Every structure is written in structure tokens, then in C-alpha cells.
């Protein structure tokens, strides 16, 4: 697990090139065997840190539509 905010502050955060200009997207940063996920509009708020395997499972579930709201 990441040991503190400093590691995240210094991490290279990335967002998808497919993100729109309205700012509704997330940013990702990888560090060792973990991936941090945050709201790119408000990066100082909550950051979720998951193991790489958990991140892959989450993205697979999103792609499969498990979290669709319609």
C-alpha cells in the first residue's frame, strides 16, 4: 500500500486522451503494485487506492456494464 500523500503528490497522474473538455473524468497514477484513482476536477478530495488486480477487475466490471445507471 502507498505510505502517504507525498507518494501520490509526486506520482505522474494521467487521464484518458478520450476525456472530454468538460472535466468529467478520473485520473490514475500507478505506484509499485497499486493504482490510485481520483476525480480530476477535484484532486485533493478522496483518492481510492487499489491493488493492480483489483483495478483490473473493477475496469472489467465497468466495461461489462455492472455499474450502469440506466
URDAVEN-V873327 format. One record per residue. N is the residue number from 0. RES is the residue in three letters. BURIAL is + if it has 24 or more other ideal C-beta (glycine too) atoms within 12 Angstrom, else -. D_FIRST is the distance of its C-alpha to the first C-alpha in whole Angstrom. Layout:
n=N res=RES burial=BURIAL d_first=D_FIRST
n=N res=RES burial=BURIAL d_first=D_FIRST
This chain:
n=0 res=UNK burial=- d_first=0
n=1 res=UNK burial=- d_first=4
n=2 res=UNK burial=- d_first=6
n=3 res=UNK burial=- d_first=9
n=4 res=UNK burial=- d_first=12
n=5 res=UNK burial=- d_first=13
n=6 res=UNK burial=- d_first=11
n=7 res=UNK burial=+ d_first=11
n=8 res=UNK burial=- d_first=15
n=9 res=UNK burial=- d_first=15
n=10 res=UNK burial=+ d_first=14
n=11 res=UNK burial=- d_first=17
n=12 res=UNK burial=- d_first=17
n=13 res=UNK burial=- d_first=19
n=14 res=UNK burial=- d_first=22
n=15 res=UNK burial=- d_first=24
n=16 res=UNK burial=- d_first=27
n=17 res=UNK burial=- d_first=29
n=18 res=UNK burial=- d_first=28
n=19 res=UNK burial=- d_first=31
n=20 res=UNK burial=- d_first=32
n=21 res=UNK burial=- d_first=32
n=22 res=UNK burial=- d_first=28
n=23 res=UNK burial=- d_first=27
n=24 res=UNK burial=- d_first=24
n=25 res=UNK burial=+ d_first=20
n=26 res=UNK burial=+ d_first=18
n=27 res=UNK burial=+ d_first=15
n=28 res=UNK burial=+ d_first=13
n=29 res=UNK burial=- d_first=11
n=30 res=UNK burial=+ d_first=9
n=31 res=UNK burial=- d_first=9
n=32 res=UNK burial=- d_first=8
n=33 res=UNK burial=+ d_first=7
n=34 res=UNK burial=+ d_first=10
n=35 res=UNK burial=+ d_first=10
n=36 res=UNK burial=+ d_first=14
n=37 res=UNK burial=+ d_first=16
n=38 res=UNK burial=- d_first=20
n=39 res=UNK burial=+ d_first=21
n=40 res=UNK burial=- d_first=24
n=41 res=UNK burial=- d_first=22
n=42 res=UNK burial=- d_first=19
n=43 res=UNK burial=- d_first=19
n=44 res=UNK burial=- d_first=19
n=45 res=UNK burial=- d_first=16
n=46 res=UNK burial=+ d_first=13
n=47 res=UNK burial=- d_first=11
n=48 res=UNK burial=+ d_first=8
n=49 res=UNK burial=+ d_first=8
n=50 res=UNK burial=- d_first=8
n=51 res=UNK burial=- d_first=11
n=52 res=UNK burial=- d_first=13
n=53 res=UNK burial=- d_first=13
n=54 res=UNK burial=+ d_first=14
n=55 res=UNK burial=- d_first=17
n=56 res=UNK burial=- d_first=18
n=57 res=UNK burial=- d_first=18
n=58 res=UNK burial=- d_first=20
n=59 res=UNK burial=- d_first=22
n=60 res=UNK burial=- d_first=23
n=61 res=UNK burial=- d_first=23
n=62 res=UNK burial=- d_first=26
n=63 res=UNK burial=- d_first=27
n=64 res=UNK burial=- d_first=28
n=65 res=UNK burial=- d_first=27
n=66 res=UNK burial=- d_first=26
n=67 res=UNK burial=- d_first=29
n=68 res=UNK burial=- d_first=31
n=69 res=UNK burial=- d_first=34
